Amino acid sequence: MGIEMHGAAGGSQRALGAPPPARVLIRNPKRRAAFFEYANNVLMESSLPGVERQWAIVRTIWRCDGQYAQTQHIPFLKQLGGTDEDIAKIKEGPSAAGLTELQHAILKGVDEYVSDWCIHDDTWDTLARYFDETQLIDLCLVVGWYVGISATYNSWGLRPSPRKPTES
């Protein structure tokens, strides 16, 4: 399943030192630049605060079985101060104990988006107490991107690399 990770001349793309998505996209240069430009925009230029953005991303990729993306974004959340307890809550979802109103709304909104393709009005209203209109738009774009990227990476066969014995 997925895309063979070797170059046209039979050499491994791993030699390029690029992350796996880049090794796939090198085969479609026309799309590669646009892909990474949009990815950077969604991730780095979003109006959402970093922690809340990562909560939405990690929940989305968890719901969409985005195994490769999880290996990227759980460390981002931890860099922003997220804890193993936070990650457990995100994976459990909106029924997890000890969530703030905003955390609950983010997780519930992601679940509704993924299940129903729409954030329901009551959840939207709660999110609107914390986020302005631009941030609400960005929340939908972030969740939508990571639904798509999870499905794309899964279709390409991207999976986390096995950990080396020295990694924890």
Backbone as a printed PyTorch tensor [residue, N CA C, xyz], in Angstrom:
tensor([[[  0.8390,  -1.1830,   0.0000],
         [  0.0000,   0.0000,   0.0000],
         [  0.8790,   1.2390,   0.0000]],

        [[  0.4140,   2.2850,  -0.6210],
         [  1.1140,   3.5500,  -0.5860],
         [  2.0760,   3.7120,  -1.7320]],

        [[  2.8740,   4.7310,  -1.6390],
         [  3.8180,   5.0900,  -2.6830],
         [  5.1870,   4.5420,  -2.3420]],

        [[  5.8020,   3.9110,  -3.3130],
         [  7.1590,   3.3880,  -3.1340],
         [  8.0860,   4.5610,  -2.8590]],

        [[  8.9080,   4.4400,  -1.8520],
         [  9.7630,   5.5460,  -1.4350],
         [ 11.1540,   5.4680,  -2.0720]],

        [[ 11.2170,   5.2010,  -3.3780],
         [ 12.4890,   5.1690,  -4.0950],
         [ 12.4270,   6.1130,  -5.2800]],

        [[ 13.5660,   6.6410,  -5.6630],
         [ 13.6510,   7.5700,  -6.7850],
         [ 13.5770,   6.8580,  -8.1230]],

        [[ 13.4460,   7.6310,  -9.1650],
         [ 13.3000,   7.0920, -10.5140],
         [ 14.4910,   6.2500, -10.9290]],

        [[ 15.6690,   6.5930, -10.4620],
         [ 16.8660,   5.8450, -10.8400],
         [ 17.1200,   4.6720,  -9.9020]],

        [[ 16.1660,   4.3810,  -9.0410],
         [ 16.3080,   3.2560,  -8.1320],
         [ 16.9780,   3.6270,  -6.8160]],

        [[ 17.4800,   4.8340,  -6.6830],
         [ 18.1090,   5.2580,  -5.4380],
         [ 17.0670,   5.6910,  -4.4300]],

        [[ 17.3650,   5.5110,  -3.1940],
         [ 16.4210,   5.8530,  -2.1460],
         [ 16.3150,   7.3610,  -1.9820]],

        [[ 15.0870,   7.8540,  -1.8720],
         [ 14.8660,   9.2710,  -1.6050],
         [ 15.3070,   9.6200,  -0.1810]],

        [[ 15.4210,   8.6240,   0.6850],
         [ 15.8710,   8.8960,   2.0520],
         [ 17.2410,   9.5530,   2.0650]],

        [[ 18.0310,   9.3030,   1.0480],
         [ 19.3570,   9.9050,   0.9730],
         [ 19.2810,  11.4170,   0.8700]],

        [[ 18.1490,  11.9260,   0.4360],
         [ 18.0010,  13.3730,   0.3400],
         [ 17.8720,  14.0270,   1.7070]],

        [[ 17.5730,  13.2330,   2.7270],
         [ 17.4190,  13.7810,   4.0710],
         [ 16.1270,  14.5500,   4.2720]],

        [[ 15.2170,  14.4520,   3.3310],
         [ 13.9570,  15.1720,   3.4240],
         [ 12.9540,  14.3660,   4.2410]],

        [[ 11.9820,  15.0650,   4.8710],
         [ 10.9330,  14.3200,   5.5640],
         [ 10.1020,  13.5360,   4.5470]],

        [[  9.4380,  12.4740,   4.9840],
         [  8.6970,  11.6290,   4.0450],
         [  7.7270,  12.3630,   3.1150]],

        [[  6.9260,  13.3580,   3.5860],
         [  6.0450,  14.0180,   2.6180],
         [  6.8170,  14.6700,   1.4630]],

        [[  7.9550,  15.2490,   1.7640],
         [  8.7610,  15.8740,   0.7060],
         [  9.3030,  14.8430,  -0.2550]],

        [[  9.6250,  13.6530,   0.2590],
         [ 10.1390,  12.5970,  -0.6120],
         [  9.0640,  12.1050,  -1.5760]],

        [[  7.8090,  12.1770,  -1.1720],
         [  6.7180,  11.8260,  -2.0840],
         [  6.4770,  12.9730,  -3.0550]],

        [[  6.3910,  14.1730,  -2.5290],
         [  6.0380,  15.3240,  -3.3660],
         [  7.1140,  15.7080,  -4.3630]],

        [[  8.3330,  15.2330,  -4.1740],
         [  9.3870,  15.5200,  -5.1390],
         [  9.0070,  14.9820,  -6.5170]],

        [[  8.1040,  14.0180,  -6.5330],
         [  7.6400,  13.4270,  -7.7950],
         [  6.6010,  14.2800,  -8.4880]],

        [[  6.1110,  15.2930,  -7.7980],
         [  5.1230,  16.1930,  -8.3810],
         [  5.5200,  17.6240,  -8.0300]],

        [[  6.5900,  18.1190,  -8.6470],
         [  7.1250,  19.4360,  -8.2760],
         [  6.1030,  20.5650,  -8.3950]],

        [[  5.1800,  20.4230,  -9.3140],
         [  4.1640,  21.4580,  -9.5190],
         [  3.3020,  21.6330,  -8.2650]],

        [[  3.0210,  20.5540,  -7.5830],
         [  2.1860,  20.5950,  -6.3700],
         [  3.0070,  20.8030,  -5.1010]],

        [[  4.2750,  20.4450,  -5.1360],
         [  5.1040,  20.4800,  -3.9280],
         [  5.1630,  21.8740,  -3.2980]],

        [[  5.4660,  22.8790,  -4.1020],
         [  5.5910,  24.2370,  -3.5560],
         [  4.2650,  24.7190,  -2.9670]],

        [[  3.1770,  24.4800,  -3.6760],
         [  1.8640,  24.9140,  -3.1870],
         [  1.4870,  24.1780,  -1.9020]],

        [[  1.7890,  22.8920,  -1.8540],
         [  1.5020,  22.0780,  -0.6750],
         [  2.1930,  22.6600,   0.5550]],

        [[  3.4920,  22.8870,   0.4390],
         [  4.2350,  23.3620,   1.6010],
         [  3.9220,  24.8180,   1.9330]],

        [[  3.5860,  25.6180,   0.9320],
         [  3.1890,  26.9960,   1.2120],
         [  1.9000,  27.0170,   2.0250]],

        [[  0.9190,  26.2160,   1.6090],
         [ -0.3410,  26.1900,   2.3470],
         [ -0.1580,  25.5700,   3.7340]],

        [[  0.6120,  24.4900,   3.8130],
         [  0.8680,  23.8610,   5.1100],
         [  1.4960,  24.8570,   6.0760]],

        [[  2.4640,  25.6160,   5.5990],
         [  3.1090,  26.6260,   6.4360],
         [  2.1100,  27.6980,   6.8480]],

        [[  1.2600,  28.1080,   5.9210],
         [  0.2610,  29.1230,   6.2310],
         [ -0.6890,  28.6410,   7.3150]],

        [[ -1.1990,  27.4310,   7.1700],
         [ -2.1500,  26.8860,   8.1410],
         [ -1.5000,  26.7180,   9.5090]],

        [[ -0.2770,  26.2580,   9.5250],
         [  0.3770,  25.9680,  10.7970],
         [  1.0150,  27.1980,  11.4320]],

        [[  1.7910,  27.9310,  10.6660],
         [  2.6120,  28.9990,  11.2470],
         [  1.9570,  30.3850,  11.2060]],

        [[  1.0340,  30.5930,  10.2930],
         [  0.4470,  31.9230,  10.1450],
         [ -1.0020,  31.9820,  10.5960]],

        [[ -1.4610,  30.9410,  11.2310],
         [ -2.8260,  30.8940,  11.7360],
         [ -3.0020,  31.9360,  12.8380]],

        [[ -4.1920,  32.4900,  12.9160],
         [ -4.4920,  33.4450,  13.9850],
         [ -4.8210,  32.7460,  15.3080]],

        [[ -4.9750,  31.4260,  15.2760],
         [ -5.2640,  30.6840,  16.5090],
         [ -4.0410,  30.6670,  17.4210]],

        [[ -4.2540,  30.8030,  18.7170],
         [ -3.1290,  30.6530,  19.6390],
         [ -2.5270,  29.2490,  19.4910]],

        [[ -1.2150,  29.1400,  19.6700],
         [ -0.4940,  27.9040,  19.4140],
         [ -1.0210,  26.6860,  20.1480]],

        [[ -1.2830,  26.8130,  21.4340],
         [ -1.7320,  25.6560,  22.2100],
         [ -3.0980,  25.1860,  21.7170]],

        [[ -4.0190,  26.1140,  21.5390],
         [ -5.3550,  25.7500,  21.0820],
         [ -5.3070,  25.1670,  19.6690]],

        [[ -4.4500,  25.7200,  18.8260],
         [ -4.2830,  25.1770,  17.4650],
         [ -3.7790,  23.7400,  17.5190]],

        [[ -2.7980,  23.4740,  18.3890],
         [ -2.2670,  22.1210,  18.5000],
         [ -3.2910,  21.1630,  19.1040]],

        [[ -4.1190,  21.6280,  20.0520],
         [ -5.1890,  20.7730,  20.5630],
         [ -6.0950,  20.3510,  19.4090]],

        [[ -6.4670,  21.2980,  18.5640],
         [ -7.3430,  20.9830,  17.4200],
         [ -6.6470,  20.0400,  16.4450]],

        [[ -5.3780,  20.2820,  16.1700],
         [ -4.6370,  19.4430,  15.2220],
         [ -4.4920,  18.0240,  15.7630]],

        [[ -4.0470,  17.8890,  17.0030],
         [ -3.8160,  16.5530,  17.5590],
         [ -5.1340,  15.7760,  17.6310]],

        [[ -6.2280,  16.4300,  18.0170],
         [ -7.5200,  15.7290,  18.0490],
         [ -7.9240,  15.3010,  16.6360]],

        [[ -7.7370,  16.1780,  15.6650],
         [ -8.1140,  15.8430,  14.2900],
         [ -7.3200,  14.6460,  13.7900]],

        [[ -6.0100,  14.6780,  13.9550],
         [ -5.2020,  13.5680,  13.4350],
         [ -5.4460,  12.2910,  14.2330]],

        [[ -5.8060,  12.4080,  15.5000],
         [ -6.1680,  11.2210,  16.2720],
         [ -7.4550,  10.6090,  15.7050]],

        [[ -8.4570,  11.4580,  15.4580],
         [ -9.7330,  10.9690,  14.9210],
         [ -9.5820,  10.3840,  13.5160]],

        [[ -8.6050,  10.8820,  12.7600],
         [ -8.4230,  10.4470,  11.3730],
         [ -7.3100,   9.4230,  11.2160]],

        [[ -6.8370,   8.8670,  12.3150],
         [ -5.7720,   7.8630,  12.3140],
         [ -4.5340,   8.3610,  11.5740]],

        [[ -4.2140,   9.6170,  11.7800],
         [ -3.0430,  10.2090,  11.1450],
         [ -1.7760,   9.8850,  11.9110]],

        [[ -1.3410,   8.6560,  11.8080],
         [ -0.2060,   8.1910,  12.6150],
         [  1.0670,   8.9820,  12.3540]],

        [[  1.3730,   9.2370,  11.0850],
         [  2.5950,   9.9950,  10.7880],
         [  2.4770,  11.4150,  11.3460]],

        [[  1.3460,  12.0670,  11.1450],
         [  1.1710,  13.4430,  11.6260],
         [  1.2380,  13.5200,  13.1450]],

        [[  0.7780,  12.4670,  13.8410],
         [  0.8730,  12.4650,  15.3050],
         [  2.3210,  12.5820,  15.7540]],

        [[  3.2230,  11.9180,  15.0490],
         [  4.6330,  11.9630,  15.4490],
         [  5.2060,  13.3660,  15.3010]],

        [[  4.5730,  14.1900,  14.4760],
         [  5.0350,  15.5560,  14.2880],
         [  4.3950,  16.5180,  15.2920]],

        [[  3.1110,  16.3510,  15.5530],
         [  2.3800,  17.3730,  16.2970],
         [  2.3130,  17.1590,  17.8000]],

        [[  2.4360,  15.9460,  18.2630],
         [  2.5040,  15.7630,  19.7180],
         [  3.7470,  16.4560,  20.2780]],

        [[  4.9160,  16.3340,  19.6400],
         [  6.0690,  17.1120,  20.1290],
         [  5.8530,  18.6300,  20.0430]],

        [[  5.1480,  19.1170,  19.0090],
         [  4.8610,  20.5560,  18.9240],
         [  4.0240,  20.9880,  20.1300]],

        [[  3.0150,  20.1890,  20.4730],
         [  2.1740,  20.5180,  21.6220],
         [  3.0130,  20.5310,  22.9030]],

        [[  3.8920,  19.5660,  23.0490],
         [  4.7460,  19.5210,  24.2430],
         [  5.6860,  20.7240,  24.2960]],

        [[  6.1820,  21.1640,  23.1350],
         [  7.0380,  22.3570,  23.1100],
         [  6.2910,  23.5890,  23.5920]],

        [[  4.9830,  23.5900,  23.4250],
         [  4.1540,  24.7080,  23.8680],
         [  3.6690,  24.5450,  25.3050]],

        [[  4.1670,  23.5140,  25.9920],
         [  3.7990,  23.3000,  27.3820],
         [  2.7680,  22.2060,  27.5960]],

        [[  2.3300,  21.5470,  26.5410],
         [  1.3840,  20.4520,  26.6800],
         [  2.0090,  19.2910,  27.4320]],

        [[  1.1850,  18.5670,  28.1420],
         [  1.6550,  17.4610,  28.9750],
         [  1.0990,  16.1330,  28.4610]],

        [[  1.6220,  15.0450,  29.0120],
         [  1.0740,  13.7270,  28.6880],
         [ -0.3980,  13.6470,  29.1070]],

        [[ -0.7420,  14.3150,  30.2030],
         [ -2.1460,  14.3520,  30.6470],
         [ -3.0070,  15.0750,  29.6100]],

        [[ -2.4960,  16.1830,  29.0470],
         [ -3.2310,  16.8880,  27.9920],
         [ -3.4610,  15.9650,  26.7910]],

        [[ -2.4220,  15.2460,  26.4040],
         [ -2.5220,  14.3540,  25.2480],
         [ -3.5520,  13.2630,  25.5180]],

        [[ -3.5730,  12.7350,  26.7230],
         [ -4.5730,  11.7230,  27.0800],
         [ -5.9810,  12.3090,  26.9850]],

        [[ -6.1570,  13.5490,  27.4430],
         [ -7.4700,  14.2020,  27.3580],
         [ -7.8730,  14.4130,  25.8970]],

        [[ -6.9240,  14.8460,  25.0870],
         [ -7.2170,  15.0760,  23.6720],
         [ -7.6600,  13.7670,  23.0210]],

        [[ -6.9570,  12.6940,  23.3040],
         [ -7.3160,  11.3980,  22.7140],
         [ -8.6650,  10.9140,  23.2200]],

        [[ -8.9620,  11.1390,  24.5020],
         [-10.2570,  10.7220,  25.0490],
         [-11.3910,  11.5350,  24.4370]],

        [[-11.1330,  12.8080,  24.2000],
         [-12.1420,  13.6410,  23.5580],
         [-12.9280,  14.4910,  24.5210]],

        [[-14.0410,  15.0440,  24.0340],
         [-14.7890,  16.0080,  24.8320],
         [-15.3980,  15.4520,  26.1210]],

        [[-15.4300,  14.1360,  26.2810],
         [-15.9560,  13.5580,  27.5240],
         [-14.8790,  13.4420,  28.6050]],

        [[-13.6440,  13.8130,  28.2880],
         [-12.5540,  13.7100,  29.2670],
         [-12.8190,  14.6220,  30.4650]],

        [[-12.4660,  14.1440,  31.6330],
         [-12.6220,  14.9280,  32.8610],
         [-11.5570,  16.0250,  32.9080]],

        [[-11.9220,  17.1380,  33.5230],
         [-10.9520,  18.1900,  33.7950],
         [-10.6800,  19.1440,  32.6500]],

        [[-11.5170,  19.1410,  31.6140],
         [-11.3290,  20.0720,  30.5010],
         [-11.8880,  21.4450,  30.8630]],

        [[-11.2480,  22.4820,  30.3670],
         [-11.8430,  23.8100,  30.4610],
         [-12.9810,  23.8850,  29.4400]],

        [[-13.7850,  24.9140,  29.5470],
         [-14.8730,  25.0940,  28.5720],
         [-14.3180,  25.2100,  27.1550]],

        [[-13.2170,  25.9270,  26.9890],
         [-12.6240,  26.0930,  25.6620],
         [-12.0500,  24.7720,  25.1470]],

        [[-11.3260,  24.0460,  25.9730],
         [-10.7820,  22.7600,  25.5460],
         [-11.9060,  21.8140,  25.1190]],

        [[-12.9670,  21.7680,  25.9160],
         [-14.1200,  20.9330,  25.5860],
         [-14.6990,  21.3410,  24.2290]],

        [[-14.8580,  22.6400,  24.0160],
         [-15.4440,  23.1180,  22.7600],
         [-14.5440,  22.8000,  21.5630]],

        [[-13.2360,  22.9200,  21.7420],
         [-12.3170,  22.5870,  20.6490],
         [-12.4500,  21.1070,  20.2880]],

        [[-12.4070,  20.2400,  21.2870],
         [-12.4840,  18.8040,  21.0170],
         [-13.8450,  18.4240,  20.4370]],

        [[-14.8960,  19.0090,  20.9760],
         [-16.2460,  18.7360,  20.4720],
         [-16.3910,  19.2630,  19.0400]],

        [[-15.8540,  20.4500,  18.7860],
         [-15.9220,  21.0120,  17.4400],
         [-15.1950,  20.1630,  16.4140]],

        [[-14.0160,  19.6660,  16.7880],
         [-13.2780,  18.7770,  15.8890],
         [-14.0860,  17.5130,  15.6260]],

        [[-14.6370,  16.9180,  16.6820],
         [-15.4090,  15.6890,  16.5080],
         [-16.6140,  15.9170,  15.6010]],

        [[-17.2950,  17.0290,  15.7890],
         [-18.4490,  17.3320,  14.9330],
         [-18.0140,  17.5400,  13.4870]],

        [[-16.9360,  18.2630,  13.2930],
         [-16.4190,  18.5110,  11.9420],
         [-16.0960,  17.1920,  11.2460]],

        [[-15.3890,  16.3070,  11.9630],
         [-14.9660,  15.0320,  11.3820],
         [-16.1610,  14.1060,  11.1600]],

        [[-17.1080,  14.0780,  12.0810],
         [-18.2490,  13.1620,  11.9780],
         [-19.3800,  13.7000,  11.1010]],

        [[-19.6610,  14.9890,  11.2410],
         [-20.8420,  15.5730,  10.5900],
         [-20.4920,  16.5930,   9.5010]],

        [[-19.1990,  16.8340,   9.3160],
         [-18.7000,  17.8010,   8.3340],
         [-19.1840,  19.2150,   8.6200]],

        [[-19.4300,  19.4900,   9.9100],
         [-19.9130,  20.8140,  10.3100],
         [-19.7800,  20.9420,  11.8190]],

        [[-19.3260,  22.0950,  12.2740],
         [-19.3390,  22.3880,  13.7110],
         [-20.7360,  22.8910,  14.0410]],

        [[-21.3870,  22.2410,  14.9870],
         [-22.7710,  22.5610,  15.3300],
         [-22.8760,  23.9450,  15.9640]],

        [[-24.0580,  24.5340,  15.8640],
         [-24.2780,  25.9030,  16.3310],
         [-23.9290,  26.1040,  17.7950]],

        [[-24.3210,  25.1730,  18.6760],
         [-24.0390,  25.3650,  20.0990],
         [-22.5360,  25.3640,  20.3680]],

        [[-21.8060,  24.5010,  19.6710],
         [-20.3500,  24.4570,  19.8340],
         [-19.7230,  25.7130,  19.2460]],

        [[-20.2020,  26.1280,  18.0870],
         [-19.7080,  27.3510,  17.4470],
         [-19.8990,  28.5430,  18.3860]],

        [[-21.0750,  28.6210,  19.0130],
         [-21.3490,  29.7360,  19.9330],
         [-20.3800,  29.7400,  21.1050]],

        [[-20.0620,  28.5630,  21.6350],
         [-19.0850,  28.4930,  22.7260],
         [-17.7100,  28.9220,  22.2360]],

        [[-17.2970,  28.4170,  21.0940],
         [-15.9940,  28.8050,  20.5310],
         [-15.9400,  30.3130,  20.2810]],

        [[-17.0540,  30.8980,  19.8600],
         [-17.1010,  32.3410,  19.5550],
         [-16.9410,  33.1990,  20.8040]],

        [[-17.1130,  32.6320,  21.9780],
         [-16.8490,  33.3800,  23.2160],
         [-15.3490,  33.5370,  23.4590]],

        [[-14.5490,  32.6930,  22.8160],
         [-13.0990,  32.6970,  23.0090],
         [-12.3310,  33.1590,  21.7760]],

        [[-12.8970,  32.9320,  20.6000],
         [-12.2150,  33.2430,  19.3520],
         [-12.9930,  34.2820,  18.5690]],

        [[-12.2590,  35.1840,  17.9060],
         [-12.9260,  36.1350,  17.0170],
         [-13.2400,  35.4470,  15.6830]],

        [[-13.8590,  36.1680,  14.7900],
         [-14.2890,  35.5800,  13.5120],
         [-13.1190,  35.0170,  12.7030]],

        [[-12.0230,  35.7520,  12.6620],
         [-10.8440,  35.2790,  11.9200],
         [-10.3250,  33.9700,  12.5120]],

        [[-10.3010,  33.8810,  13.8210],
         [ -9.8280,  32.6580,  14.4720],
         [-10.7810,  31.4880,  14.2250]],

        [[-12.0730,  31.7500,  14.1820],
         [-13.0370,  30.6920,  13.8850],
         [-12.8500,  30.1720,  12.4590]],

        [[-12.6020,  31.0810,  11.5390],
         [-12.3110,  30.6720,  10.1540],
         [-11.0500,  29.8200,  10.1350]],

        [[-10.0070,  30.2850,  10.8260],
         [ -8.7540,  29.5310,  10.8690],
         [ -8.9330,  28.1600,  11.5220]],

        [[ -9.7720,  28.0620,  12.5390],
         [-10.0200,  26.7730,  13.1690],
         [-10.5720,  25.7800,  12.1390]],

        [[-11.5380,  26.2150,  11.3590],
         [-12.1000,  25.3300,  10.3240],
         [-11.0490,  24.9560,   9.2840]],

        [[-10.2260,  25.9110,   8.8870],
         [ -9.1880,  25.6150,   7.8940],
         [ -8.1330,  24.6620,   8.4430]],

        [[ -7.7690,  24.8310,   9.7070],
         [ -6.7880,  23.9400,  10.3310],
         [ -7.3460,  22.5150,  10.4200]],

        [[ -8.5650,  22.3820,  10.9220],
         [ -9.1610,  21.0470,  11.0500],
         [ -9.3160,  20.4210,   9.6640]],

        [[ -9.8170,  21.1840,   8.7170],
         [ -9.9880,  20.6670,   7.3620],
         [ -8.6780,  20.2250,   6.7380]],

        [[ -7.6220,  20.9940,   6.9330],
         [ -6.3070,  20.6290,   6.4010],
         [ -5.8410,  19.3030,   6.9890]],

        [[ -5.9870,  19.1470,   8.3050],
         [ -5.4720,  17.9340,   8.9400],
         [ -6.3660,  16.7110,   8.7230]],

        [[ -7.6420,  16.9030,   8.4250],
         [ -8.4610,  15.7810,   7.9480],
         [ -7.8730,  15.3150,   6.6150]],

        [[ -7.6570,  16.2690,   5.7230],
         [ -7.1150,  15.9370,   4.4080],
         [ -5.7080,  15.3830,   4.4550]],

        [[ -4.8620,  15.9660,   5.2730],
         [ -3.4690,  15.5180,   5.3260],
         [ -3.3730,  14.1380,   5.9590]],

        [[ -4.2250,  13.8500,   6.9280],
         [ -4.2290,  12.5010,   7.5130],
         [ -4.6170,  11.4720,   6.4600]],

        [[ -5.6710,  11.7500,   5.7050],
         [ -6.1050,  10.8160,   4.6530],
         [ -5.0390,  10.6870,   3.5660]],

        [[ -4.4110,  11.7980,   3.2110],
         [ -3.3810,  11.7770,   2.1750],
         [ -2.1660,  10.9760,   2.6250]],

        [[ -1.6560,  11.2710,   3.8130],
         [ -0.4850,  10.5410,   4.3100],
         [ -0.8000,   9.0560,   4.4750]],

        [[ -2.0150,   8.7430,   4.9540],
         [ -2.3950,   7.3350,   5.0830],
         [ -2.4400,   6.6670,   3.7060]],

        [[ -2.9730,   7.3680,   2.7100],
         [ -3.0350,   6.8020,   1.3580],
         [ -1.6490,   6.6240,   0.7590]],

        [[ -0.7380,   7.5250,   1.0710],
         [  0.6400,   7.4100,   0.5920],
         [  1.4060,   6.3180,   1.3320]],

        [[  0.8400,   5.8190,   2.4260],
         [  1.5190,   4.7820,   3.2000],
         [  2.5390,   5.3280,   4.1800]],

        [[  2.4580,   6.6160,   4.5130],
         [  3.4070,   7.1890,   5.4740],
         [  3.0230,   6.7440,   6.8780]],

        [[  3.9490,   6.1610,   7.5550],
         [  3.7610,   5.7050,   8.9180],
         [  4.9640,   6.1640,   9.7340]],

        [[  4.7930,   6.2650,  11.0360],
         [  5.9440,   6.6610,  11.8560],
         [  7.0980,   5.6810,  11.6780]],

        [[  8.2920,   6.2160,  11.6930],
         [  9.4800,   5.3480,  11.6610],
         [  9.6060,   4.6630,  13.0030]],

        [[ 10.0670,   3.4160,  13.0020],
         [ 10.2990,   2.7520,  14.2910],
         [ 11.3290,   3.5620,  15.0910]],

        [[ 11.0950,   3.6360,  16.3830],
         [ 12.0440,   4.3750,  17.2450],
         [ 13.3380,   3.6060,  17.3710]],

        [[ 14.4010,   4.3660,  17.4360],
         [ 15.7000,   3.7760,  17.7060],
         [ 15.7780,   3.4410,  19.1840]],

        [[ 16.5410,   2.4310,  19.5720],
         [ 16.6080,   2.0480,  20.9920],
         [ 16.9700,   3.2020,  21.9230]],

        [[ 17.7090,   4.1910,  21.4410],
         [ 18.1260,   5.2820,  22.3080],
         [ 17.0560,   6.3630,  22.4390]],

        [[ 15.9970,   6.3200,  21.6150],
         [ 14.9460,   7.3240,  21.7010],
         [ 13.9560,   6.9280,  22.7700]],

        [[ 13.3580,   7.9450,  23.3940],
         [ 12.3270,   7.6440,  24.4030],
         [ 11.0110,   8.2150,  23.9800]]])
